[in-house]
Structure formats: structure tokens, C-alpha cells
Amino acid sequence: MKKIKAFSAGCLLIISLSILLLGTIDLANPNSTKKDKEGALATIVLFGLPSAAMGTWLIWSLRQQNQKKLEQLNLAKEQLLLHLIQQNQGKITVTGFAASAQISIEEAQQYLDEKAKQLNANFEATDEGGIIYQFPR
């Protein structure tokens, strides 16, 4: 559905841009008759502007859907982190969180670093060179 919306939005914007551009050229042409200019203006108003509005609205609605989905994913990730903090007495490793959240190690480390600053967590180095985050419970 998203691909259809994106394709439709693109088509509508291309069509509207063409109509608006051609209509504006006809309006600005000094050799156009009054009747041609009226027709160009009517075409812009009846076809160009509504197409542009619909294309813009479709893009806006797609963006809103993506933002909502991203917020839901971030909330789920945060809820998982809080669950793991409680379950593991506040100790979390990057690999453990990455496996639980099904995300890359780089993304997990970035997320845990961010949350560690936010929640004033401490760090412990393991003998293997890893990091254990100690979050307050």
C-alpha cells in the first residue's frame, strides 16, 4: 500500500508540475490570446492545483505513517530495555540487548550509550573486552 501511495503521489506531482508549468508559460506568453490565457488559468485551477494538493497530501500522510511506526518501534525498544534492566538486576551487555531487540550490534551500542547517559548508568569492562552497562533499578 505504501508503494502504491508513493507512486501515486509521484505521478500526481509530476502531472501537476507539468500542468502548472505549461499553464504559467501560456499565461506569460505575450502572443497568447485572451481566450488562451483564460483556458490556461482554468486548467491550472481545475487540474494543476488539485493534483499538486493531492500529491502533497499523500506524501504528508506517508510521512505521518512512517513517524508513527518509528515511534512505536522506539517505544517497543525502550520497553524491552526496561524489562531487561529489571530481569538482569540492571546489567545489560551490548550483544544481549542486540539479540533481544533483533538489531545490529552497532545500533545496540549506540542505543545503550544514549540510554546510559539518560539514566546515569555505570559501565564495567569484562575480561574479554566487552562492556556491561549497569543501569539503576
Backbone as CSV, one residue per row, in Angstrom:
resi,resn,N_x,N_y,N_z,CA_x,CA_y,CA_z,C_x,C_y,C_z
1,MET,0.820,-1.196,0.000,0.000,0.000,0.000,0.866,1.263,0.000
2,LYS,1.974,1.207,0.747,2.842,2.374,0.799,3.464,2.665,-0.564
3,LYS,3.835,1.607,-1.269,4.441,1.794,-2.591,3.432,2.387,-3.568
4,ILE,2.197,1.944,-3.462,1.151,2.484,-4.336,0.921,3.961,-4.027
5,LYS,0.894,4.289,-2.722,0.721,5.693,-2.331,1.876,6.549,-2.817
6,ALA,3.092,6.047,-2.649,4.269,6.809,-3.072,4.284,6.983,-4.590
7,PHE,3.946,5.933,-5.316,3.886,6.021,-6.771,2.808,7.007,-7.204
8,SER,1.638,6.922,-6.574,0.541,7.842,-6.905,0.929,9.286,-6.613
9,ALA,1.562,9.500,-5.472,1.984,10.860,-5.112,2.976,11.393,-6.137
10,GLY,3.929,10.570,-6.534,4.907,10.989,-7.533,4.258,11.333,-8.859
11,CYS,3.328,10.471,-9.297,2.625,10.735,-10.564,1.821,12.029,-10.489
12,LEU,1.091,12.197,-9.391,0.286,13.409,-9.239,1.153,14.662,-9.241
13,LEU,2.287,14.609,-8.564,3.160,15.782,-8.517,3.806,16.063,-9.878
14,ILE,4.175,15.037,-10.596,4.747,15.235,-11.932,3.704,15.833,-12.869
15,ILE,2.502,15.270,-12.821,1.421,15.783,-13.672,1.101,17.236,-13.304
16,SER,0.980,17.505,-12.020,0.633,18.873,-11.602,1.738,19.857,-11.962
17,LEU,2.985,19.436,-11.809,4.099,20.316,-12.167,4.061,20.642,-13.659
18,SER,3.780,19.626,-14.457,3.684,19.850,-15.906,2.560,20.816,-16.243
19,ILE,1.387,20.588,-15.655,0.229,21.456,-15.916,0.515,22.883,-15.459
20,LEU,1.070,23.009,-14.268,1.363,24.348,-13.736,2.414,25.064,-14.583
21,LEU,3.425,24.329,-15.001,4.480,24.937,-15.807,3.954,25.367,-17.176
22,LEU,3.240,24.463,-17.847,2.702,24.805,-19.170,1.664,25.919,-19.084
23,GLY,0.823,25.876,-18.070,-0.171,26.934,-17.888,0.465,28.278,-17.626
24,THR,1.512,28.284,-16.802,2.209,29.536,-16.486,2.904,30.090,-17.731
25,ILE,3.486,29.203,-18.520,4.133,29.649,-19.766,3.096,30.274,-20.699
26,ASP,1.933,29.648,-20.796,0.871,30.189,-21.657,0.364,31.532,-21.123
27,LEU,0.255,31.646,-19.806,-0.186,32.920,-19.220,0.832,34.034,-19.448
28,ALA,2.106,33.680,-19.402,3.154,34.690,-19.543,3.470,35.019,-21.003
29,ASN,2.996,34.210,-21.927,3.277,34.422,-23.348,2.517,35.660,-23.848
30,PRO,3.222,36.663,-24.332,2.543,37.876,-24.817,1.756,37.631,-26.113
31,ASN,2.040,36.550,-26.816,1.343,36.260,-28.077,0.051,35.475,-27.867
32,SER,-0.211,35.028,-26.617,-1.431,34.270,-26.339,-2.635,35.193,-26.342
33,THR,-3.731,34.675,-26.873,-4.969,35.459,-26.881,-5.601,35.422,-25.497
34,LYS,-6.570,36.287,-25.303,-7.264,36.340,-24.016,-7.945,35.011,-23.724
35,LYS,-8.507,34.402,-24.768,-9.187,33.117,-24.607,-8.190,32.025,-24.210
36,ASP,-6.987,32.034,-24.791,-5.944,31.061,-24.446,-5.507,31.225,-22.990
37,LYS,-5.375,32.486,-22.575,-4.964,32.755,-21.193,-6.035,32.319,-20.200
38,GLU,-7.284,32.534,-20.550,-8.380,32.092,-19.677,-8.401,30.567,-19.577
39,GLY,-8.163,29.912,-20.704,-8.114,28.449,-20.715,-6.950,27.921,-19.887
40,ALA,-5.803,28.589,-20.007,-4.628,28.183,-19.236,-4.880,28.355,-17.739
41,LEU,-5.502,29.463,-17.370,-5.813,29.711,-15.970,-6.807,28.672,-15.441
42,ALA,-7.817,28.358,-16.245,-8.803,27.350,-15.840,-8.131,25.989,-15.674
43,THR,-7.223,25.647,-16.571,-6.507,24.370,-16.477,-5.659,24.309,-15.213
44,ILE,-4.989,25.412,-14.915,-4.171,25.463,-13.692,-5.048,25.250,-12.465
45,VAL,-6.166,25.982,-12.412,-7.045,25.924,-11.239,-7.760,24.579,-11.128
46,LEU,-8.253,24.053,-12.252,-9.051,22.822,-12.206,-8.219,21.547,-12.147
47,PHE,-7.022,21.554,-12.724,-6.239,20.318,-12.796,-4.890,20.408,-12.083
48,GLY,-4.189,21.518,-12.268,-2.847,21.642,-11.698,-2.827,21.733,-10.186
49,LEU,-3.616,22.644,-9.643,-3.605,22.838,-8.185,-4.181,21.652,-7.421
50,PRO,-5.309,21.065,-7.842,-5.802,19.885,-7.114,-4.835,18.701,-7.169
51,SER,-4.188,18.489,-8.310,-3.210,17.398,-8.421,-2.041,17.630,-7.476
52,ALA,-1.579,18.871,-7.416,-0.469,19.192,-6.508,-0.891,19.006,-5.056
53,ALA,-2.099,19.413,-4.742,-2.593,19.267,-3.366,-2.721,17.794,-2.983
54,MET,-3.262,16.981,-3.880,-3.410,15.554,-3.570,-2.063,14.859,-3.453
55,GLY,-1.134,15.173,-4.331,0.203,14.583,-4.250,0.905,14.965,-2.965
56,THR,0.784,16.224,-2.593,1.392,16.698,-1.353,0.748,16.027,-0.147
57,TRP,-0.566,15.895,-0.170,-1.267,15.241,0.937,-0.844,13.782,1.075
58,LEU,-0.693,13.080,-0.058,-0.257,11.687,0.006,1.143,11.563,0.603
59,ILE,2.040,12.439,0.205,3.393,12.421,0.769,3.349,12.719,2.262
60,TRP,2.554,13.695,2.662,2.423,14.044,4.076,1.875,12.857,4.877
61,SER,0.855,12.172,4.336,0.275,11.043,5.075,1.267,9.888,5.180
62,LEU,2.060,9.655,4.152,3.106,8.629,4.225,4.136,8.978,5.292
63,ARG,4.489,10.231,5.353,5.463,10.669,6.370,4.897,10.488,7.769
64,GLN,3.625,10.811,7.950,2.989,10.634,9.254,2.957,9.159,9.643
65,GLN,2.652,8.276,8.691,2.646,6.840,8.968,4.024,6.355,9.378
66,ASN,5.048,6.817,8.668,6.415,6.411,8.994,6.829,6.912,10.366
67,GLN,6.459,8.141,10.716,6.799,8.674,12.031,6.101,7.887,13.135
68,LYS,4.845,7.537,12.910,4.102,6.769,13.907,4.721,5.388,14.103
69,LYS,5.104,4.751,13.008,5.734,3.433,13.095,7.066,3.533,13.813
70,LEU,7.845,4.566,13.524,9.130,4.762,14.181,8.948,4.985,15.679
71,GLU,7.945,5.757,16.059,7.663,5.982,17.481,7.280,4.678,18.171
72,GLN,6.492,3.837,17.492,6.102,2.547,18.061,7.319,1.643,18.241
73,LEU,8.213,1.639,17.250,9.424,0.825,17.362,10.321,1.312,18.490
74,ASN,10.451,2.629,18.628,11.263,3.180,19.711,10.664,2.865,21.074
75,LEU,9.346,2.925,21.175,8.687,2.579,22.434,8.894,1.109,22.760
76,ALA,8.777,0.246,21.759,8.989,-1.187,21.987,10.426,-1.460,22.419
77,LYS,11.383,-0.768,21.801,12.786,-0.942,22.173,13.031,-0.476,23.605
78,GLU,12.415,0.637,23.968,12.570,1.148,25.335,11.920,0.217,26.353
79,GLN,10.752,-0.320,26.026,10.093,-1.263,26.924,10.929,-2.523,27.098
80,LEU,11.551,-2.985,26.024,12.430,-4.149,26.108,13.621,-3.850,27.005
81,LEU,14.209,-2.681,26.840,15.340,-2.294,27.684,14.932,-2.284,29.147
82,LEU,13.800,-1.687,29.467,13.346,-1.633,30.861,13.079,-3.031,31.410
83,HIS,12.527,-3.896,30.584,12.279,-5.276,31.004,13.600,-5.988,31.298
84,LEU,14.593,-5.804,30.415,15.893,-6.442,30.616,16.615,-5.887,31.839
85,ILE,16.448,-4.600,32.080,17.056,-3.994,33.282,16.506,-4.663,34.528
86,GLN,15.210,-4.840,34.588,14.591,-5.476,35.757,14.965,-6.948,35.838
87,GLN,14.962,-7.622,34.723,15.216,-9.058,34.696,16.663,-9.393,35.071
88,ASN,17.596,-8.547,34.695,19.028,-8.830,34.883,19.667,-7.972,35.969
89,GLN,18.889,-7.531,36.924,19.382,-6.699,38.030,20.156,-5.484,37.531
90,GLY,19.709,-4.910,36.420,20.287,-3.676,35.901,21.474,-3.871,34.982
91,LYS,21.967,-5.117,34.825,23.155,-5.361,33.999,22.735,-5.817,32.599
92,ILE,23.287,-5.113,31.606,22.968,-5.422,30.210,24.240,-5.331,29.371
93,THR,24.410,-6.294,28.479,25.528,-6.242,27.538,25.002,-5.822,26.168
94,VAL,25.910,-5.345,25.354,25.535,-4.915,24.001,25.004,-6.102,23.210
95,THR,25.715,-7.220,23.268,25.283,-8.384,22.493,23.955,-8.939,23.005
96,GLY,23.762,-8.926,24.301,22.496,-9.401,24.865,21.331,-8.540,24.429
97,PHE,21.531,-7.229,24.462,20.462,-6.327,24.038,20.224,-6.435,22.531
98,ALA,21.305,-6.529,21.744,21.169,-6.639,20.289,20.389,-7.901,19.925
99,ALA,20.682,-9.007,20.599,19.977,-10.259,20.314,18.511,-10.167,20.729
100,SER,18.242,-9.574,21.875,16.859,-9.458,22.351,16.033,-8.515,21.483
101,ALA,16.643,-7.419,21.056,15.923,-6.416,20.256,15.964,-6.726,18.761
102,GLN,16.761,-7.712,18.378,16.932,-8.089,16.975,17.401,-6.907,16.129
103,ILE,18.452,-6.258,16.625,19.060,-5.130,15.924,20.561,-5.389,15.807
104,SER,21.251,-4.575,15.035,22.696,-4.753,14.866,23.426,-4.371,16.144
105,ILE,24.635,-4.865,16.273,25.452,-4.559,17.455,25.755,-3.064,17.514
106,GLU,26.022,-2.469,16.350,26.323,-1.031,16.321,25.118,-0.216,16.805
107,GLU,23.929,-0.590,16.318,22.721,0.116,16.738,22.461,-0.092,18.227
108,ALA,22.699,-1.315,18.707,22.501,-1.614,20.132,23.461,-0.795,20.992
109,GLN,24.716,-0.730,20.589,25.691,0.030,21.372,25.342,1.518,21.390
110,GLN,24.957,2.051,20.242,24.567,3.466,20.175,23.360,3.724,21.067
111,TYR,22.373,2.829,21.003,21.162,2.989,21.809,21.485,2.889,23.300
112,LEU,22.292,1.908,23.673,22.644,1.747,25.094,23.487,2.912,25.594
113,ASP,24.391,3.425,24.769,25.174,4.612,25.170,24.252,5.797,25.429
114,GLU,23.282,5.969,24.545,22.313,7.063,24.682,21.497,6.913,25.972
115,LYS,20.996,5.704,26.204,20.172,5.455,27.397,21.015,5.482,28.663
116,ALA,22.276,5.081,28.580,23.156,5.124,29.744,23.360,6.566,30.209
117,LYS,23.524,7.465,29.252,23.653,8.887,29.608,22.353,9.402,30.210
118,GLN,21.256,9.022,29.588,19.947,9.497,30.036,19.605,8.991,31.435
119,LEU,19.968,7.748,31.729,19.589,7.126,33.003,20.733,7.061,34.006
120,ASN,21.856,7.696,33.701,23.024,7.723,34.588,23.518,6.322,34.935
121,ALA,23.724,5.515,33.927,24.218,4.159,34.131,25.735,4.169,34.284
122,ASN,26.251,3.115,34.897,27.698,2.921,35.021,28.138,1.863,34.022
123,PHE,29.440,1.806,33.790,29.998,0.855,32.851,30.986,-0.048,33.579
124,GLU,31.007,-1.300,33.178,32.009,-2.237,33.676,32.654,-2.897,32.476
125,ALA,33.975,-3.032,32.486,34.668,-3.731,31.403,34.822,-5.201,31.794
126,THR,34.568,-6.070,30.835,34.733,-7.501,31.082,36.155,-7.911,30.741
127,ASP,36.542,-9.097,31.147,37.880,-9.617,30.832,38.070,-9.811,29.335
128,GLU,36.963,-10.066,28.622,37.036,-10.269,27.180,37.062,-8.951,26.404
129,GLY,36.948,-7.832,27.080,36.975,-6.530,26.427,35.606,-5.955,26.121
130,GLY,34.556,-6.611,26.582,33.211,-6.108,26.373,32.806,-5.096,27.438
131,ILE,31.635,-4.553,27.268,31.117,-3.558,28.216,29.820,-4.085,28.802
132,ILE,29.715,-3.966,30.113,28.453,-4.275,30.793,27.908,-2.947,31.295
133,TYR,26.701,-2.658,30.909,26.033,-1.436,31.368,25.313,-1.779,32.660
134,GLN,25.543,-0.975,33.681,24.856,-1.166,34.962,23.867,-0.014,35.137
135,PHE,22.584,-0.312,34.880,21.537,0.695,34.995,20.950,0.679,36.393
136,PRO,20.578,1.843,36.896,19.890,1.869,38.195,18.507,1.231,38.042
137,ARG,18.082,0.519,39.099,16.761,-0.140,39.027,15.719,0.645,39.747
